[in-house]
Amino acid sequence: MAFELPPLPYAYDALEPHIDTRTMEIHHGKHHNGYTTNLNNAIAGTPQENMGIEEILTTLSMDQAALRNNGGGYYNHNLFWESMHPQGGGIPQGALAEAINTSFGSFEGFKDAFAKAAATRFGSGWAWLCVHPGGKLEVCSSANQDNPLMPGIGCGGTPILGLDVWEHAYYLNYQNRRPDYIQAFFNVIHWDKVAERFANGQ
């Protein structure tokens, strides 16, 4: 079962001005496509060839570098694209909003924690919002293409929101201003999708 590069759920220019068209074209068409191709190469002829991506990530041995890096890259970007929407931004509602207030004190408390996790991740990596059984939320970050589904990351739960802080995600438009990119991301978060993941991930 080969994995395929999913089409973006919106046009390449749909997230302007927060995320520029050229970055989206390269990020999706080159980087994500490369992870997809290399993941398929890594699983060819192995038991993972018949697994879904979540099962691959939760059961992999962390010394399987090709599988770890490309499986993570494939999954992380799928989640990232779906976490954004041209009419995104604003604040979450309903049960997700209640869980954010319970876990972080307020929506602003969540934003501060998430922005800090993204800004202080040294080098390349991701910032995550994860849900644990029972609905408790956690913000954390991981290096490179690691994610909370993988063993021993130290950042558990099910990812429901992820922000890519590799330089290729923002450098054309923001150069070294990662904090500006992080703040721009809040303008395109697809809270309905995050809420759906929250409901399914508890």
Phi, psi and omega per residue, in radians:
M1 nan 1.779 -3.128
A2 -1.401 2.481 3.058
F3 -1.439 2.594 3.140
E4 -2.101 2.596 3.053
L5 -1.218 2.049 -3.141
P6 -1.296 2.508 3.047
P7 -1.172 2.632 3.041
L8 -1.116 2.535 3.116
P9 -1.401 0.215 3.134
Y10 -2.793 2.971 -3.136
A11 -1.239 2.744 3.137
Y12 -1.007 -0.532 -3.092
D13 -1.661 0.107 -2.965
A14 -1.243 -0.365 -3.087
L15 -1.715 0.104 3.045
E16 -1.046 2.567 -0.011
P17 -1.545 0.043 -3.002
H18 -1.251 -0.717 3.037
I19 -2.286 2.141 -2.943
D20 -1.365 2.753 -3.047
T21 -1.047 -0.826 -3.062
R22 -1.117 -0.699 3.077
T23 -1.064 -0.760 -3.141
M24 -1.103 -0.720 3.139
E25 -1.076 -0.808 -3.117
I26 -1.247 -0.754 -3.055
H27 -1.097 -0.831 -3.129
H28 -1.374 -0.897 -2.999
G29 -1.290 -0.464 -3.118
K30 -1.883 -1.038 -3.048
H31 -1.173 -0.961 -3.104
H32 -1.136 -0.653 3.093
N33 -1.092 -0.679 3.108
G34 -1.136 -0.742 3.086
Y35 -1.071 -0.683 -3.125
T36 -1.119 -0.839 3.129
T37 -1.071 -0.784 -3.097
N38 -1.254 -0.519 3.029
L39 -1.126 -0.796 3.124
N40 -1.081 -0.667 3.080
N41 -1.132 -0.653 -3.084
A42 -1.243 -0.531 -3.091
I43 -1.657 -0.149 -3.088
A44 -1.018 2.179 3.096
G45 1.338 0.208 3.141
T46 -2.028 2.911 3.085
P47 -1.040 -0.478 -3.128
Q48 -1.160 -0.252 -3.120
E49 -1.065 -0.410 -3.099
N50 -1.891 0.247 -3.132
M51 -1.826 2.708 2.925
G52 -1.328 2.903 -3.037
I53 -1.158 -0.639 3.136
E54 -1.123 -0.733 3.125
E55 -1.131 -0.687 3.094
I56 -1.017 -0.811 -3.039
L57 -1.259 -0.624 -3.091
T58 -1.371 -0.309 -3.081
T59 -1.971 -0.018 -3.038
L60 -1.255 2.701 2.954
S61 -1.501 2.253 -3.009
M62 -1.194 -0.136 3.039
D63 -1.560 0.030 3.040
Q64 -1.486 1.415 -2.940
A65 -1.031 -0.791 -3.087
A66 -1.110 -0.718 -3.137
L67 -1.248 -0.734 3.134
R68 -1.084 -0.857 -3.059
N69 -1.246 -0.792 -3.046
N70 -1.468 -0.606 3.015
G71 -1.117 -0.756 3.065
G72 -1.092 -0.784 3.140
G73 -1.067 -0.684 3.127
Y74 -1.143 -0.911 -3.097
Y75 -1.128 -0.826 -3.056
N76 -1.035 -0.749 -3.117
H77 -1.242 -0.626 3.046
N78 -0.969 -0.818 -3.125
L79 -1.157 -0.687 -3.100
F80 -1.082 -0.859 -3.112
W81 -1.066 -0.727 -3.115
E82 -1.265 -0.310 -3.138
S83 -1.375 -0.092 -3.100
M84 -2.115 2.723 -3.134
H85 -2.734 2.509 3.134
P86 -1.016 -0.531 3.090
Q87 -1.783 0.503 -3.115
G88 -1.378 -2.909 -3.117
G89 1.618 -2.814 -3.095
G90 1.283 -2.645 -3.117
I91 -2.254 2.640 3.120
P92 -1.220 2.834 -3.126
Q93 -2.184 2.990 2.942
G94 1.141 -2.482 -3.036
A95 -1.091 -0.626 3.117
L96 -1.130 -0.757 3.115
A97 -1.057 -0.724 3.123
E98 -1.101 -0.733 3.139
A99 -1.157 -0.656 3.092
I100 -1.111 -0.777 3.133
N101 -1.113 -0.684 -3.140
T102 -1.165 -0.735 -3.032
S103 -1.442 -0.519 -3.014
F104 -2.173 -0.010 3.126
G105 1.586 -0.595 -3.127
S106 -2.997 2.978 3.053
F107 -1.128 -0.663 3.098
E108 -1.125 -0.627 3.068
G109 -1.100 -0.695 3.059
F110 -1.108 -0.846 -3.111
K111 -1.000 -0.747 3.134
D112 -1.095 -0.773 -3.126
A113 -1.156 -0.731 -3.115
F114 -1.194 -0.778 3.130
A115 -1.096 -0.669 3.117
K116 -1.150 -0.755 3.122
A117 -1.057 -0.700 -3.135
A118 -1.258 -0.703 -3.067
A119 -1.286 -0.552 -3.042
T120 -1.681 -0.016 3.025
R121 -1.188 1.927 -3.083
F122 -1.243 2.328 3.129
G123 1.242 -2.488 -3.061
S124 -1.601 2.589 3.104
G125 2.891 -2.782 -3.038
W126 -2.438 2.617 2.914
A127 -1.857 2.492 -3.022
W128 -2.298 2.565 2.805
L129 -1.968 2.135 -3.066
C130 -2.125 2.646 3.053
V131 -1.978 2.401 3.085
H132 -1.793 2.817 3.050
P133 -0.924 2.320 -3.075
G134 1.702 -0.213 3.023
G135 1.736 -0.001 3.110
K136 -1.228 2.433 -3.111
L137 -1.822 2.646 3.113
E138 -2.455 2.414 2.990
V139 -1.828 2.391 3.109
C140 -2.757 -3.128 3.070
S141 -2.436 2.812 3.124
S142 -2.422 2.735 -3.108
A143 -1.490 2.680 2.999
N144 0.919 -2.200 3.101
Q145 -1.859 0.345 3.043
D146 -1.172 2.743 3.065
N147 -2.613 2.940 -3.024
P148 -1.137 -0.243 3.090
L149 -1.282 -0.379 -3.055
M150 -1.345 2.639 -3.141
P151 -1.164 2.378 2.944
G152 1.296 0.284 -3.130
I153 -1.270 -0.417 -3.111
G154 1.413 0.375 -3.064
C155 -2.626 1.557 -2.920
G156 -1.628 -2.904 -3.125
G157 1.468 -3.050 -3.137
T158 -1.786 2.173 3.134
P159 -1.143 2.288 3.063
I160 -2.097 -0.214 3.063
L161 -2.641 2.341 3.118
G162 -2.413 2.476 3.088
L163 -2.131 2.155 3.114
D164 -1.377 2.084 3.093
V165 -1.984 0.361 2.906
W166 -1.133 2.579 -3.102
E167 -1.065 -0.529 -3.126
H168 -1.132 -0.284 -3.133
A169 -1.360 -0.310 -3.013
Y170 -2.550 -0.162 -2.864
Y171 -1.212 -0.553 -3.133
L172 -1.051 -0.652 -3.061
N173 -1.722 -0.672 -3.009
Y174 -1.872 -0.088 -3.069
Q175 0.861 -2.155 -3.089
N176 -1.604 0.217 -3.063
R177 -1.598 1.101 -3.129
R178 -0.974 -0.724 3.135
P179 -1.019 -0.594 3.101
D180 -1.168 -0.710 3.086
Y181 -1.094 -0.742 3.133
I182 -1.062 -0.794 3.121
Q183 -1.135 -0.629 3.102
A184 -1.114 -0.609 -3.133
F185 -1.020 -0.629 -3.136
F186 -1.089 -0.353 3.124
N187 -1.395 -0.184 -3.091
V188 -2.184 0.112 3.141
I189 -1.103 2.302 -3.128
H190 -1.606 1.479 -2.987
W191 -1.141 -0.486 3.090
D192 -1.105 -0.712 3.110
K193 -1.195 -0.720 3.112
V194 -1.087 -0.721 3.122
A195 -1.112 -0.678 3.093
E196 -1.092 -0.766 3.099
R197 -1.129 -0.679 3.116
F198 -1.039 -0.817 -3.122
A199 -1.107 -0.630 -3.093
N200 -1.442 -0.338 -2.976
G201 -1.723 -0.059 -3.083
Q202 -1.283 nan nan
